[in-house]
């Protein structure tokens, strides 16, 4: 569940009974089962699969869009802060090229593709998913890029957010536009080469 939604629900619920995390899991799991099966996600179907009442569902997720966005993010984590002493290039390369969403153990490639399909078909869901989940996972890498600028490793005129888009775009192009898989060695080689070109252009001096 997103922080914003949690805060809104907590405000309505007040200081009374604590939140039932088991119900959260039941609702998210039911929603994820529908998504993975390629079925339309409706409140009625989620209620039926989860065994949770409509009232309980709406107390946790006031909108179906917010619920789907939260379900799409199951199995994902916000990357930890990157150590200043780390090899900046290697850490960022591993994060974007060597360890992509689609090959994470708890986030199979098929679910990644379902996420793309649902988001592209519903702009409201796309924006909700961006603000509640994706934007948070960019923070550590954007800060690392800024650290690289501050340390004189990268060009001082760079915008970390733009650099992130550039580097991540290399991987997304393979998956979304070309329809390839990162498990393919040729795709990995192509991503590595593209990353190297972009990185050399970002270096100071």
Secondary structure as UniProt FT lines:
FT   HELIX           3..13
FT   TURN            14..15
FT   HELIX           21..36
FT   TURN            37..38
FT   HELIX           43..50
FT   HELIX           54..60
FT   HELIX           64..72
FT   TURN            73..75
FT   TURN            84..85
FT   HELIX           88..93
FT   HELIX           94..98
FT   HELIX           101..103
FT   TURN            105..106
FT   HELIX           109..121
FT   HELIX           123..129
FT   HELIX           130..134
FT   HELIX           135..150
FT   TURN            151..152
FT   TURN            156..157
FT   HELIX           160..172
FT   HELIX           173..177
FT   TURN            182..183
FT   HELIX           185..202
//
